[in-house]
Amino acid sequence: MGKGLRPALCMATCQAFGGTEEQSLKSAVALEMIHNAFLVHDDVEDNSECRHRMPTLQAEQGVPIAVNIGDAMNALSLRLVRENIPMLGHQLTQRIYEEFEHLMLKSLEGQASELGWVRDNRCDITEADYLQMILNKTCWYSFMHPCRIGGLIASKDTLDLDRFNKFGYFMGAAFQIQDDVLNLVGDSHQYGKEIGGDIWEGKRTLMLVHLFKQGTPSERDVLQAFMAKPRGERSEEEVSWVIQRMQDYGSIDYAIAVAHQFAEAALEEFSVAYQDTPNSGEKAFIPKLIHYMISRNL
């Protein structure tokens, strides 16, 4: 099952700022719908084999059907946004739509960066490059926009939505780095995806960036040659070698430490983004979400 982070964050933020669950429900469902559309397309683009402890849609049904279903979910998400009109009115619904439009464009931009790195076998990616990529691919749609949309609905477009940007970025960076770590060392049953899948797929993660920086010249040559291969030509022995090098050079421990730093920054920024809201169960839920993300399934 999915974690439902995005709709939960949207609805909790809306209620923390004085809105209601009913007001944010359509937008929250649309966020989850578009998230699942992204996952379907992401699995096609990465040729992933497993998702939520089951075969991916493209592995089970083929690429054409998977792409079509992903397209359908994107269309349905926008229909859900439009269904806000009877309750929220045309003007506020238009503002919500603008947030969704930006969400989609930034996510596609981040995905384009990652796909381009794999295609071109870019092995000179820096930590700053990686963080910029996950800002676009993960942070905007998974954390920044859910908060912004919740605050937008509750305030009827009177709130400065940029107040959520740092909080959402820190939260998203912690989440994505932790997710990348879990891909290497997580419990396969709990994690739900193929362990080591990011290496099989050639993903440029923080651990890989760190390994390229710390490894010897000969190890970097071996690693670059390995990354140049298509997935079908990579072997389990080669993938194990990469993971072992990451362990030897402390790349995984480094990523875990960075994820915790971002989580701590998110907790500090939470008090800024939500400072003028009254205490409530919904407000208290949000920092608990940060603790959950950073402690899950290691």
Backbone bond lengths (Angstrom), bond angles and torsions (degrees), N, CA, C in turn:
res aa  C-N    CA-C-N  psi(-1)  N-CA   C-N-CA  omega(-1)  CA-C   N-CA-C  phi
1 M - - - 1.469 - - 1.524 110.66 -
2 G 1.318 117.23 148.02 1.440 121.34 174.36 1.526 110.51 -72.67
3 K 1.310 115.77 165.08 1.457 120.35 -175.71 1.518 113.07 -86.71
4 G 1.324 118.13 -18.53 1.458 120.19 179.49 1.524 113.22 65.92
5 L 1.342 117.28 27.88 1.465 120.73 -176.56 1.520 111.87 -63.70
6 R 1.312 116.70 -43.17 1.459 121.48 -171.88 1.528 112.13 -67.97
7 P 1.335 118.86 -51.15 1.474 117.36 176.69 1.516 112.73 -64.31
8 A 1.331 117.47 -35.47 1.462 120.16 179.89 1.524 110.82 -63.81
9 L 1.321 116.48 -41.65 1.459 120.91 -179.53 1.527 111.04 -67.95
10 C 1.320 116.74 -39.60 1.461 121.18 177.53 1.526 111.35 -62.64
11 M 1.312 116.86 -48.48 1.455 120.73 -176.48 1.524 111.49 -69.95
12 A 1.338 116.82 -39.78 1.465 119.63 179.32 1.522 110.77 -65.17
13 T 1.336 117.40 -40.25 1.459 120.47 178.84 1.520 110.71 -65.61
14 C 1.315 116.69 -43.50 1.461 120.40 178.24 1.529 110.94 -56.91
15 Q 1.311 116.60 -46.80 1.459 120.04 -178.10 1.524 111.82 -72.15
16 A 1.341 117.32 -33.95 1.469 120.09 177.28 1.518 111.44 -61.32
17 F 1.339 116.79 -32.14 1.463 121.53 -179.60 1.529 112.73 -95.87
18 G 1.323 116.73 14.75 1.454 120.06 171.74 1.510 116.00 99.05
19 G 1.336 118.05 1.62 1.452 120.82 175.83 1.515 111.57 -83.05
20 T 1.322 115.80 -174.53 1.460 120.41 -179.07 1.524 110.52 -118.86
21 E 1.303 114.48 161.06 1.462 120.56 176.93 1.527 110.73 -60.04
22 E 1.323 116.21 -41.33 1.463 120.71 -178.17 1.527 111.44 -62.91
23 Q 1.331 117.06 -38.16 1.461 120.59 -178.82 1.532 112.46 -64.70
24 S 1.312 117.17 -33.31 1.465 120.94 -175.76 1.526 114.04 -97.71
25 L 1.331 117.47 -5.10 1.458 120.58 -171.02 1.522 112.88 -61.18
26 K 1.339 118.05 -48.16 1.470 120.51 -177.79 1.526 110.95 -60.03
27 S 1.325 116.45 -44.74 1.457 120.14 -179.38 1.527 111.24 -66.92
28 A 1.323 116.77 -37.53 1.464 120.42 178.85 1.531 111.17 -64.14
29 V 1.321 116.00 -43.03 1.465 119.77 178.01 1.528 110.51 -65.24
30 A 1.335 116.07 -38.98 1.467 119.81 177.66 1.524 111.42 -62.23
31 L 1.336 117.47 -38.28 1.467 121.11 176.45 1.526 111.17 -61.58
32 E 1.317 116.55 -42.68 1.466 119.15 179.53 1.525 111.04 -69.21
33 M 1.323 116.99 -36.37 1.458 120.63 178.72 1.526 110.56 -64.46
34 I 1.323 116.67 -46.41 1.459 119.26 -178.18 1.526 110.77 -69.25
35 H 1.322 116.47 -32.36 1.475 120.06 175.07 1.519 110.71 -60.43
36 N 1.315 117.82 -45.56 1.459 120.74 180.00 1.531 111.81 -68.43
37 A 1.329 116.99 -32.73 1.466 120.00 173.74 1.523 110.19 -62.32
38 F 1.332 116.34 -44.35 1.465 120.44 177.53 1.528 111.00 -59.82
39 L 1.329 116.78 -41.54 1.467 120.14 -178.51 1.525 111.39 -63.27
40 V 1.322 116.41 -42.19 1.465 120.10 179.20 1.523 110.46 -61.83
41 H 1.328 116.55 -47.36 1.463 120.04 179.64 1.525 111.36 -67.52
42 D 1.322 116.82 -37.77 1.467 121.33 178.71 1.524 110.58 -61.60
43 D 1.324 117.11 -41.82 1.468 120.68 179.38 1.527 111.34 -64.91
44 V 1.332 116.63 -36.11 1.470 119.86 176.32 1.523 110.19 -65.60
45 E 1.331 116.12 -48.21 1.463 120.75 -176.21 1.528 112.24 -65.41
46 D 1.331 116.51 -32.00 1.466 120.77 -179.63 1.526 113.23 -94.18
47 N 1.339 116.30 -5.36 1.465 121.02 -174.51 1.526 111.12 56.05
48 S 1.323 116.02 41.06 1.466 121.20 -179.66 1.521 110.92 -72.39
49 E 1.316 115.38 149.46 1.459 120.40 -175.62 1.521 113.73 -105.18
50 C 1.347 117.59 -23.10 1.466 120.03 -172.43 1.523 110.11 -137.98
51 R 1.329 115.63 141.00 1.460 122.34 176.65 1.523 107.12 -151.37
52 H 1.327 117.43 129.79 1.468 122.26 -179.25 1.535 111.49 55.11
53 R 1.323 115.10 41.05 1.477 122.91 177.84 1.530 113.23 62.20
54 M 1.334 116.83 21.64 1.457 122.45 178.63 1.524 108.84 -135.28
55 P 1.334 117.90 161.58 1.468 119.04 175.18 1.526 110.31 -60.51
56 T 1.329 116.56 142.06 1.460 119.56 175.56 1.518 109.48 -64.29
57 L 1.327 115.12 161.62 1.464 120.11 -178.36 1.524 110.85 -61.05
58 Q 1.333 116.33 -41.45 1.467 118.38 -179.07 1.523 111.57 -70.04
59 A 1.345 117.99 -30.42 1.468 120.57 177.11 1.521 110.94 -71.08
60 E 1.332 116.78 -34.84 1.462 121.17 -175.86 1.530 112.82 -88.34
61 Q 1.343 117.03 -39.97 1.456 120.58 -172.60 1.531 113.93 -112.62
62 G 1.320 116.70 -9.19 1.457 119.99 -179.07 1.519 112.27 97.74
63 V 1.326 115.82 156.97 1.459 121.52 -175.73 1.528 112.86 -63.12
64 P 1.353 120.92 -46.42 1.469 118.79 -176.95 1.523 113.55 -57.58
65 I 1.325 117.36 -44.59 1.464 120.27 -179.45 1.525 110.36 -67.26
66 A 1.335 117.16 -41.18 1.462 120.36 179.87 1.528 111.20 -61.36
67 V 1.334 116.69 -45.00 1.466 120.19 179.67 1.528 110.38 -62.00
68 N 1.324 116.39 -42.86 1.460 120.32 -178.81 1.525 111.41 -64.74
69 I 1.321 117.44 -40.61 1.466 120.43 178.73 1.519 110.33 -66.67
70 G 1.322 117.45 -40.92 1.455 119.85 176.25 1.514 111.66 -60.25
71 D 1.341 117.06 -42.91 1.466 121.10 176.66 1.527 111.15 -60.76
72 A 1.328 116.00 -41.42 1.469 120.22 -179.34 1.526 111.10 -63.51
73 M 1.329 116.91 -40.95 1.460 119.84 179.59 1.528 111.09 -66.72
74 N 1.328 117.40 -35.63 1.463 119.50 174.52 1.524 110.90 -61.00
75 A 1.320 116.31 -45.09 1.468 120.41 179.66 1.528 111.10 -63.27
76 L 1.320 116.83 -42.28 1.458 120.87 -179.88 1.522 111.64 -65.51
77 S 1.335 117.05 -33.60 1.471 119.13 179.22 1.529 110.40 -64.16
78 L 1.319 116.93 -39.96 1.465 119.92 179.21 1.528 111.28 -69.99
79 R 1.329 116.64 -32.67 1.475 119.07 174.97 1.530 110.01 -62.45
80 L 1.332 116.48 -40.21 1.465 120.52 179.06 1.524 111.04 -63.39
81 V 1.312 116.83 -39.03 1.466 119.65 176.88 1.527 110.02 -60.93
82 R 1.321 117.01 -44.09 1.466 121.22 -179.71 1.535 111.36 -62.95
83 E 1.318 116.83 -30.54 1.464 120.80 -179.07 1.529 112.67 -69.41
84 N 1.346 117.60 -2.93 1.458 120.88 173.40 1.532 112.50 -72.60
85 I 1.332 117.08 -18.27 1.463 120.33 -171.14 1.530 113.45 -55.94
86 P 1.346 121.00 -47.59 1.472 118.92 -177.37 1.529 113.53 -58.22
87 M 1.319 118.29 -35.81 1.456 120.67 -177.70 1.527 112.75 -90.53
88 L 1.325 117.43 -40.82 1.463 120.52 -171.11 1.522 113.90 -103.40
89 G 1.323 117.52 -14.73 1.456 120.85 179.48 1.519 112.60 89.96
90 H 1.317 115.72 164.46 1.460 121.41 -174.55 1.526 112.06 -66.80
91 Q 1.321 117.73 -43.85 1.463 120.21 -173.67 1.525 111.69 -66.12
92 L 1.324 117.27 -47.38 1.459 119.78 -179.61 1.524 110.76 -67.70
93 T 1.328 117.31 -36.91 1.459 120.51 177.26 1.524 110.82 -63.64
94 Q 1.329 117.08 -38.36 1.463 120.42 175.92 1.520 111.01 -61.52
95 R 1.326 117.84 -40.37 1.468 120.74 177.78 1.530 111.21 -65.44
96 I 1.330 116.94 -38.19 1.469 120.13 176.57 1.521 109.68 -63.94
97 Y 1.334 115.84 -42.90 1.469 120.26 178.27 1.523 110.86 -58.92
98 E 1.329 117.49 -40.34 1.460 120.82 179.03 1.535 111.36 -62.33
99 E 1.319 116.49 -36.92 1.466 119.84 176.17 1.531 110.54 -65.13
100 F 1.321 116.72 -41.52 1.464 120.10 178.05 1.525 111.34 -65.40
101 E 1.318 116.86 -38.66 1.457 120.47 179.06 1.530 110.44 -61.69
102 H 1.318 116.71 -45.71 1.462 121.08 178.61 1.529 110.43 -64.46
103 L 1.313 116.30 -41.78 1.468 122.67 177.23 1.532 110.59 -53.83
104 M 1.318 116.42 -49.04 1.465 120.79 -177.15 1.529 111.42 -66.59
105 L 1.325 116.67 -42.69 1.459 119.66 -177.41 1.522 111.64 -66.57
106 K 1.333 117.73 -41.90 1.464 120.02 179.30 1.526 110.88 -66.70
107 S 1.322 117.28 -38.95 1.466 120.27 178.86 1.526 111.13 -63.90
108 L 1.325 115.97 -42.34 1.466 120.04 178.24 1.526 111.32 -66.02
109 E 1.330 116.47 -35.14 1.461 120.30 177.26 1.526 110.59 -64.10
110 G 1.332 116.24 -44.97 1.458 119.57 178.82 1.516 112.33 -64.70
111 Q 1.322 116.06 -41.16 1.464 120.25 177.92 1.526 110.73 -63.89
112 A 1.324 116.84 -38.25 1.464 120.14 178.71 1.521 110.92 -62.69
113 S 1.331 116.93 -40.13 1.465 120.22 177.74 1.524 110.51 -61.10
114 E 1.321 116.02 -47.62 1.465 119.61 -177.02 1.529 111.62 -65.29
115 L 1.319 116.47 -44.03 1.462 119.94 179.23 1.530 111.00 -63.95
116 G 1.325 116.68 -38.39 1.455 120.18 178.87 1.513 112.22 -65.34
117 W 1.324 116.75 -39.33 1.468 120.16 177.61 1.518 111.49 -61.32
118 V 1.325 116.04 -41.85 1.466 120.06 179.31 1.521 110.24 -67.66
119 R 1.322 117.07 -46.66 1.466 121.32 -178.84 1.522 111.61 -59.20
120 D 1.330 116.49 -43.49 1.463 121.34 -175.76 1.520 112.98 -90.03
121 N 1.344 116.73 1.85 1.463 122.68 -176.65 1.525 111.22 50.71
122 R 1.320 114.98 50.14 1.459 119.93 178.74 1.524 109.60 -71.14
123 C 1.305 116.07 119.41 1.464 121.66 -179.64 1.521 111.65 -116.68
124 D 1.320 116.22 12.45 1.458 121.72 179.52 1.523 111.58 -110.22
125 I 1.335 116.94 19.90 1.455 121.56 -178.34 1.523 109.52 -67.79
126 T 1.331 116.53 132.19 1.456 121.45 179.05 1.526 110.46 -95.46
127 E 1.323 114.66 169.94 1.460 119.03 176.47 1.528 110.68 -61.71
128 A 1.334 116.89 -37.69 1.461 120.65 177.91 1.527 111.03 -64.04
129 D 1.344 116.77 -39.15 1.466 120.39 177.06 1.530 110.31 -61.30
130 Y 1.324 115.60 -45.98 1.461 120.51 -179.76 1.527 110.83 -60.50
131 L 1.335 117.34 -45.58 1.461 120.57 -178.29 1.524 111.51 -65.81
132 Q 1.330 117.51 -35.59 1.462 120.38 176.00 1.522 110.52 -65.76
133 M 1.329 116.57 -40.14 1.457 120.72 179.45 1.524 111.25 -63.33
134 I 1.343 117.73 -44.97 1.468 118.38 -178.16 1.527 111.59 -74.89
135 L 1.350 117.15 -25.43 1.462 118.72 171.90 1.523 109.21 -57.12
136 N 1.327 116.41 -47.31 1.457 120.45 -178.66 1.522 112.69 -74.26
137 K 1.315 116.62 -45.63 1.465 119.83 -172.04 1.525 112.91 -76.97
138 T 1.330 116.92 -37.55 1.462 120.73 -171.72 1.523 113.64 -113.62
139 C 1.330 116.90 -50.44 1.462 120.01 -167.07 1.518 112.94 -66.33
140 W 1.334 117.51 -43.48 1.457 119.46 -177.72 1.522 111.01 -61.59
141 Y 1.317 117.53 -52.43 1.478 118.03 -171.82 1.515 113.33 -81.76
142 S 1.323 117.15 -26.87 1.464 118.58 -175.14 1.516 113.73 -91.10
143 F 1.335 117.59 -26.03 1.460 118.76 -173.56 1.533 113.60 -134.90
144 M 1.317 118.14 -47.59 1.455 119.67 -176.52 1.528 111.41 -66.38
145 H 1.333 116.83 -50.60 1.462 119.30 -178.45 1.525 113.89 -70.32
146 P 1.326 120.98 -38.08 1.468 117.73 173.99 1.525 113.19 -56.08
147 C 1.353 116.94 -41.36 1.468 119.85 176.64 1.519 111.01 -66.53
148 R 1.323 116.08 -45.35 1.460 120.56 -178.28 1.524 111.12 -61.27
149 I 1.332 116.87 -43.12 1.465 120.58 -178.56 1.524 110.73 -66.98
150 G 1.332 116.58 -41.63 1.466 119.66 176.89 1.517 111.71 -60.97
151 G 1.349 116.53 -45.10 1.460 120.17 178.64 1.516 112.49 -67.34
152 L 1.317 116.78 -36.38 1.465 122.40 178.16 1.524 110.80 -60.60
153 I 1.330 115.76 -46.85 1.461 120.38 -178.14 1.525 110.79 -66.10
154 A 1.338 116.48 -46.46 1.469 120.15 -176.80 1.516 112.01 -62.97
155 S 1.329 116.41 -39.99 1.473 120.67 -175.08 1.514 113.61 -89.38
156 K 1.319 116.51 -4.53 1.473 121.02 -174.92 1.529 110.79 55.58
157 D 1.331 114.44 43.37 1.466 123.45 175.36 1.524 113.49 67.17
158 T 1.320 117.02 34.66 1.468 120.11 175.03 1.527 111.64 -108.79
159 L 1.321 117.90 -4.78 1.468 122.73 -176.05 1.528 109.71 -94.50
160 D 1.334 117.29 143.22 1.462 121.76 171.50 1.529 107.44 -75.97
161 L 1.318 116.27 104.36 1.461 120.88 -172.96 1.527 113.06 -70.05
162 D 1.326 117.65 -18.20 1.456 119.88 179.28 1.528 112.10 -66.37
163 R 1.313 117.72 -12.94 1.457 121.32 177.43 1.538 110.96 -61.63
164 F 1.328 117.37 -21.79 1.464 121.46 -178.33 1.533 113.47 -90.61
165 N 1.327 117.51 -8.41 1.462 119.33 -168.17 1.527 113.48 -67.02
166 K 1.324 117.81 -47.71 1.467 119.50 179.38 1.522 110.64 -63.74
167 F 1.319 116.05 -45.20 1.466 119.90 179.69 1.520 110.68 -58.07
168 G 1.335 116.79 -48.30 1.459 120.31 -178.82 1.507 112.82 -65.76
169 Y 1.342 116.43 -36.45 1.468 119.04 177.75 1.515 111.21 -65.72
170 F 1.331 117.79 -48.83 1.465 120.45 -179.80 1.526 110.92 -60.51
171 M 1.315 115.93 -42.25 1.463 120.93 179.94 1.529 110.56 -64.64
172 G 1.338 116.27 -43.88 1.455 120.37 -179.18 1.509 112.87 -67.16
173 A 1.340 117.35 -39.25 1.460 120.28 178.35 1.523 110.78 -64.01
174 A 1.335 116.72 -43.00 1.472 120.00 177.11 1.522 110.48 -60.04
175 F 1.324 115.79 -44.01 1.468 120.51 -179.40 1.527 111.73 -62.26
176 Q 1.337 117.04 -48.97 1.465 119.97 -174.71 1.516 112.11 -68.50
177 I 1.318 117.92 -41.29 1.465 119.53 178.58 1.516 109.95 -64.63
178 Q 1.329 116.67 -42.30 1.466 119.64 177.32 1.524 110.48 -61.99
179 D 1.331 117.25 -39.11 1.458 120.77 178.91 1.526 110.99 -64.16
180 D 1.331 116.45 -39.83 1.460 120.51 177.56 1.528 110.99 -64.40
181 V 1.325 116.70 -38.49 1.468 120.72 177.42 1.523 110.56 -64.66
182 L 1.331 115.70 -45.48 1.464 119.85 -179.48 1.528 111.52 -60.56
183 N 1.317 116.47 -30.22 1.460 120.23 178.61 1.523 111.61 -62.55
184 L 1.323 116.63 -22.04 1.466 120.89 -179.25 1.526 112.93 -100.60
185 V 1.339 116.60 -39.16 1.466 118.72 -170.40 1.524 113.15 -127.29
186 G 1.333 117.95 6.98 1.451 120.32 -178.51 1.520 112.66 -74.62
187 D 1.322 114.90 166.14 1.456 121.83 173.21 1.529 107.89 -72.78
188 S 1.325 116.74 122.84 1.473 120.06 -173.52 1.525 112.05 -61.16
189 H 1.331 117.31 -34.24 1.464 119.60 -179.84 1.521 110.52 -72.46
190 Q 1.345 116.67 -43.07 1.453 120.53 -179.14 1.524 111.77 -72.08
191 Y 1.339 116.00 -40.09 1.461 120.55 -174.08 1.522 111.45 -69.01
192 G 1.321 117.07 -42.20 1.458 121.06 173.36 1.510 115.51 88.80
193 K 1.336 117.78 -6.21 1.462 121.07 177.63 1.522 109.04 -123.89
194 E 1.318 115.22 171.31 1.453 121.79 -177.12 1.529 110.60 -65.61
195 I 1.343 117.00 119.99 1.454 120.83 177.54 1.527 109.11 -66.80
196 G 1.333 115.84 129.47 1.457 120.63 -176.08 1.515 113.38 82.56
197 G 1.325 117.04 5.00 1.460 120.59 -176.52 1.517 113.07 -59.57
198 D 1.333 117.26 -35.12 1.465 119.42 -179.45 1.527 111.75 -63.19
199 I 1.329 116.44 -34.00 1.463 119.68 178.28 1.523 109.90 -74.11
200 W 1.316 117.07 -43.08 1.469 119.93 175.89 1.528 110.85 -56.81
201 E 1.326 116.17 -37.65 1.474 121.29 -175.65 1.529 113.00 -87.34
202 G 1.329 117.69 -7.78 1.462 120.70 178.94 1.512 114.40 80.15
203 K 1.341 118.60 21.36 1.463 121.66 -178.55 1.528 110.55 -64.16
204 R 1.317 115.59 139.11 1.464 121.32 174.40 1.525 107.89 -90.26
205 T 1.310 116.65 100.38 1.455 123.02 -179.38 1.526 109.80 -104.85
206 L 1.322 116.05 171.40 1.461 120.07 177.70 1.524 110.65 -61.57
207 M 1.332 117.46 -36.08 1.464 120.47 178.75 1.524 111.40 -65.04
208 L 1.333 116.71 -38.86 1.461 119.72 179.50 1.529 110.52 -68.87
209 V 1.333 116.54 -41.18 1.462 120.57 176.87 1.530 109.81 -58.40
210 H 1.324 116.28 -44.95 1.466 121.95 -179.79 1.519 110.88 -64.04
211 L 1.334 117.56 -41.46 1.466 121.63 -179.31 1.518 111.18 -64.79
212 F 1.326 117.95 -42.93 1.463 120.43 177.92 1.533 110.74 -60.92
213 K 1.308 115.86 -34.80 1.462 120.07 -178.99 1.524 111.67 -74.72
214 Q 1.328 117.78 -36.72 1.460 121.70 -173.10 1.526 113.84 -92.06
215 G 1.325 118.09 -24.07 1.461 121.35 -174.54 1.525 113.02 -69.74
216 T 1.322 115.02 163.20 1.464 120.41 176.47 1.527 109.57 -73.62
217 P 1.338 118.14 162.36 1.469 119.63 177.66 1.519 113.06 -55.38
218 S 1.324 117.97 -40.28 1.467 119.80 -179.95 1.523 111.29 -68.84
219 E 1.328 117.49 -36.64 1.461 120.33 176.95 1.523 110.62 -67.20
220 R 1.313 117.41 -38.79 1.472 120.12 177.57 1.525 110.80 -64.15
221 D 1.326 116.86 -36.73 1.472 120.12 177.31 1.523 110.67 -63.85
222 V 1.335 116.05 -45.04 1.469 120.48 178.67 1.529 110.07 -62.33
223 L 1.321 115.80 -43.43 1.464 120.70 -178.03 1.530 110.70 -65.32
224 Q 1.325 117.05 -41.87 1.462 120.23 179.69 1.525 111.17 -65.21
225 A 1.331 117.17 -39.50 1.462 120.59 177.74 1.524 110.59 -65.27
226 F 1.318 116.25 -39.69 1.466 120.38 177.66 1.527 110.66 -63.46
227 M 1.334 116.89 -44.83 1.458 120.60 -177.50 1.527 111.63 -67.38
228 A 1.318 117.72 -21.69 1.466 121.44 179.75 1.529 112.16 -75.34
229 K 1.315 117.49 -16.66 1.462 120.73 -177.81 1.526 111.25 -77.89
230 P 1.325 117.94 146.96 1.466 119.85 169.46 1.523 109.65 -68.49
231 R 1.318 115.66 157.72 1.457 119.98 -175.33 1.524 112.40 -52.28
232 G 1.322 117.82 -42.18 1.459 120.89 -175.43 1.514 114.48 -65.23
233 E 1.320 117.24 -16.81 1.461 120.53 -179.51 1.520 112.88 -99.26
234 R 1.310 117.48 -2.57 1.461 121.02 177.43 1.526 109.91 -84.06
235 S 1.315 116.09 147.05 1.462 120.62 -177.38 1.528 110.48 -111.66
236 E 1.329 115.89 160.88 1.457 120.81 177.27 1.525 110.68 -62.38
237 E 1.328 116.71 -35.19 1.460 120.25 179.15 1.531 110.64 -63.67
238 E 1.326 116.81 -40.64 1.462 120.27 179.70 1.526 110.86 -67.53
239 V 1.322 116.77 -42.77 1.464 120.25 178.72 1.525 109.99 -62.23
240 S 1.326 116.78 -42.78 1.471 121.06 178.19 1.525 110.74 -62.19
241 W 1.336 117.04 -37.49 1.459 120.90 178.68 1.524 110.44 -62.76
242 V 1.334 117.29 -42.47 1.460 120.89 179.55 1.527 110.18 -63.17
243 I 1.327 116.75 -46.47 1.467 120.42 -179.82 1.523 110.54 -61.93
244 Q 1.335 117.19 -41.01 1.456 120.67 179.59 1.525 111.32 -64.00
245 R 1.327 116.06 -40.32 1.475 118.79 177.86 1.537 110.18 -63.97
246 M 1.330 116.81 -39.85 1.461 120.02 177.19 1.517 111.18 -60.73
247 Q 1.314 116.40 -39.25 1.462 119.93 177.99 1.528 110.95 -68.88
248 D 1.325 116.29 -42.63 1.463 120.66 -177.61 1.529 111.92 -63.42
249 Y 1.329 117.15 -37.77 1.452 121.20 -177.29 1.532 113.35 -93.30
250 G 1.325 116.61 5.62 1.458 120.14 177.58 1.511 114.40 72.05
251 S 1.334 116.97 20.94 1.457 120.43 -177.28 1.524 111.87 -65.65
252 I 1.326 116.44 -38.36 1.470 120.14 -179.52 1.521 110.08 -70.83
253 D 1.334 116.77 -44.66 1.469 119.85 177.74 1.522 110.94 -61.82
254 Y 1.319 116.36 -37.20 1.470 120.01 178.24 1.527 110.40 -62.41
255 A 1.328 116.70 -45.24 1.466 120.71 -179.41 1.526 111.05 -64.05
256 I 1.321 116.99 -40.02 1.467 120.58 177.98 1.528 109.93 -60.93
257 A 1.326 116.55 -43.04 1.467 120.55 179.55 1.521 111.23 -63.80
258 V 1.337 117.50 -41.20 1.464 120.86 179.15 1.531 110.44 -65.44
259 A 1.340 116.76 -41.53 1.464 120.15 178.00 1.522 110.92 -59.30
260 H 1.323 116.85 -41.67 1.465 120.14 178.93 1.527 111.23 -66.89
261 Q 1.328 117.65 -35.84 1.461 120.29 176.81 1.527 111.00 -63.32
262 F 1.321 116.20 -41.69 1.461 119.13 177.89 1.532 110.80 -66.94
263 A 1.315 117.15 -37.47 1.465 119.77 178.43 1.531 110.75 -64.32
264 E 1.324 116.71 -41.21 1.466 120.05 177.56 1.527 110.43 -63.91
265 A 1.341 116.62 -40.19 1.463 120.06 177.79 1.521 110.95 -64.49
266 A 1.346 116.60 -37.66 1.466 120.60 178.17 1.527 110.81 -63.59
267 L 1.326 117.05 -41.13 1.464 120.45 179.11 1.521 110.75 -63.69
268 E 1.326 117.32 -39.33 1.464 120.25 177.29 1.529 110.89 -66.93
269 E 1.321 116.55 -42.33 1.459 120.71 -177.91 1.526 111.75 -71.32
270 F 1.326 116.70 -26.00 1.466 120.30 176.62 1.526 110.77 -56.38
271 S 1.331 115.98 -41.79 1.462 119.44 -178.49 1.521 112.12 -66.24
272 V 1.344 117.08 -21.62 1.462 121.43 176.72 1.528 110.29 -83.77
273 A 1.329 116.16 -48.70 1.471 120.45 -175.52 1.520 112.19 -65.90
274 Y 1.332 117.35 -31.62 1.467 121.29 -175.35 1.526 111.80 -114.24
275 Q 1.322 117.27 21.16 1.466 121.21 -170.57 1.525 113.71 -63.95
276 D 1.321 118.47 -31.91 1.460 119.75 -175.57 1.525 112.97 -101.14
277 T 1.319 116.51 25.61 1.465 121.05 176.75 1.523 109.49 -107.32
278 P 1.319 117.41 146.25 1.468 119.63 179.66 1.523 111.38 -72.71
279 N 1.305 116.83 158.13 1.459 120.67 176.09 1.524 109.69 -64.21
280 S 1.323 115.27 136.24 1.468 120.92 179.66 1.520 108.45 -159.56
281 G 1.305 115.87 167.10 1.460 120.05 177.27 1.507 111.76 -63.84
282 E 1.352 116.12 -36.71 1.464 120.37 -179.33 1.533 110.60 -67.72
283 K 1.328 116.68 -41.11 1.462 120.29 178.04 1.526 110.29 -65.18
284 A 1.320 117.76 -42.72 1.467 121.61 -179.27 1.524 111.45 -66.73
285 F 1.326 117.46 -25.68 1.472 121.39 -179.30 1.527 111.78 -65.89
286 I 1.322 117.56 -34.48 1.465 120.79 -170.60 1.523 112.98 -65.32
287 P 1.340 121.13 -48.95 1.474 118.42 176.07 1.530 113.04 -64.62
288 K 1.320 116.98 -27.62 1.467 119.10 175.25 1.523 110.61 -64.04
289 L 1.321 115.76 -32.38 1.457 120.92 177.59 1.528 110.63 -64.10
290 I 1.314 116.80 -37.10 1.465 120.58 177.75 1.525 110.12 -64.35
291 H 1.313 117.37 -45.71 1.468 121.18 178.68 1.525 110.99 -61.46
292 Y 1.326 116.88 -39.51 1.470 120.32 178.70 1.524 110.92 -62.45
293 M 1.315 116.20 -46.40 1.467 119.84 -175.30 1.519 112.08 -59.65
294 I 1.312 117.42 -38.52 1.451 121.09 -172.33 1.523 112.71 -86.62
295 S 1.328 117.26 -13.78 1.461 120.19 -178.18 1.522 113.69 -109.14
296 R 1.304 117.98 -1.10 1.460 121.50 -171.74 1.536 112.74 -71.83
297 N 1.276 116.37 127.15 1.464 125.31 160.92 1.525 116.49 55.77
298 L 1.304 119.29 33.56 1.460 118.95 172.95 1.520 109.37 -87.75
